[in-house]
Amino acid sequence: MLAVALAGCNGDDGNGTTSTTVTTAVSGSVIFGSGSIPEGFPSDFPIPGAATIGSTLVDQSRGRYEVILFIPSERDAAVVFFEGNLENAGYTITADGLEGDLWRIEFERPAERGRMLIQLEDTGVTSVAIDLTIE
């Protein structure tokens, strides 16, 4: 079964306001999307206010979520944001450090574990790939 839903529009409305296209596709127990945090993702997970939501994936049978964020800041500022705010949300950081061009943070709290890779793109925007499993 494959279902696709589109909502919203993309671009400037002439008044300086932009909107984002939200796309969802379902294939079996996997839901692909973009433009919004997927349903079931922890509502208290720290997401910077200026972040744009890129692609998302939910594997319902495994309790797995993938979310790509784009943040208009330097990588180091994003790392500081996540290090502090993950702990404030009750996560324990289990690994944290630079691996080549990527900053990797692994984290967990009861019934949740995950990791994120943070990379500064050529455009000056930082991309963050979040992989979270809820048991």
C-alpha positions in Angstrom: 0.0 0.0 0.0 1.3 3.4 -0.9 -0.4 6.6 0.1 0.8 10.2 -0.5 -0.5 13.4 1.1 0.6 16.9 0.3 -0.3 20.0 2.2 0.7 23.7 2.1 2.7 25.5 -0.5 6.3 26.4 -0.9 7.6 29.9 -1.3 6.9 33.5 -0.5 3.3 34.8 -0.3 4.4 38.3 -1.4 4.2 39.6 2.2 7.5 38.2 3.2 5.9 35.1 4.8 7.2 31.7 3.7 5.6 28.3 4.1 6.9 24.8 3.8 5.5 21.9 1.9 4.7 18.8 4.0 4.9 15.5 2.2 4.1 12.0 3.5 4.3 8.7 1.8 3.4 5.3 3.5 4.9 2.0 2.4 4.1 -0.9 4.8 5.1 0.1 8.2 7.5 2.8 7.0 6.4 6.4 6.6 8.5 8.9 4.7 7.9 12.6 5.0 9.4 16.0 5.0 8.7 19.5 6.4 7.4 18.5 9.8 8.4 16.4 12.8 6.7 13.0 12.5 3.9 11.9 14.8 5.2 9.9 17.7 8.5 11.6 17.8 9.1 12.8 21.5 7.6 16.2 21.9 10.2 17.2 24.4 13.2 16.4 22.1 15.2 19.6 21.7 14.8 21.2 18.2 16.3 24.6 17.7 13.6 27.2 16.9 15.3 28.3 13.7 15.6 24.7 12.4 14.0 23.7 9.1 12.8 20.1 9.0 14.1 18.2 6.0 13.3 14.5 5.3 11.9 12.2 7.9 11.4 8.4 8.2 9.3 6.5 10.7 9.7 2.7 10.9 6.6 1.8 12.9 7.5 -1.9 13.4 10.9 -1.0 14.9 10.0 2.2 16.8 12.7 4.0 14.7 12.6 7.7 13.7 15.0 9.6 11.4 14.8 13.3 11.1 17.1 15.7 9.1 17.3 19.3 10.4 18.9 22.3 8.7 20.1 25.0 11.2 21.3 28.4 10.1 24.3 28.4 12.4 27.8 27.1 12.8 28.3 23.5 13.7 29.9 24.3 17.1 26.8 26.3 18.1 24.6 23.4 17.1 26.7 21.0 19.2 26.5 23.3 22.2 22.7 23.6 21.8 22.2 19.8 21.6 24.7 18.9 24.4 22.9 21.2 26.8 19.4 20.7 25.8 19.5 16.9 25.5 20.6 16.7 29.1 17.9 19.2 30.1 15.3 16.9 28.4 16.5 14.0 30.6 18.8 12.3 28.1 22.3 11.0 29.1 25.0 11.6 26.5 26.9 8.4 26.1 29.3 9.4 23.4 30.3 12.9 22.1 33.0 13.9 19.7 34.4 14.8 16.3 34.7 12.0 13.7 36.3 13.5 10.6 34.0 16.3 9.4 31.1 15.1 11.6 30.3 15.7 15.2 28.6 12.6 16.7 26.4 12.6 19.8 24.9 9.4 21.2 22.2 9.7 23.8 19.7 7.7 25.8 17.0 7.9 28.4 14.6 5.1 29.6 13.1 3.4 26.6 14.9 5.7 24.1 18.3 5.7 22.5 19.7 7.5 19.6 22.5 9.3 17.9 23.0 12.4 15.8 25.5 13.5 13.3 26.1 17.2 12.9 27.9 18.7 9.9 28.5 22.2 8.6 27.5 22.4 4.9 29.3 24.5 2.3 26.3 26.9 2.4 27.1 27.8 6.1 24.0 25.9 7.2 24.5 23.0 9.7 22.8 19.7 8.9 21.8 17.4 11.7 20.8 13.8 11.1 18.9 12.4 14.1 18.3 8.6 14.5 16.1 7.7 17.4 14.7 4.4 18.6 11.8 4.2 21.0 11.4 0.7 22.6 
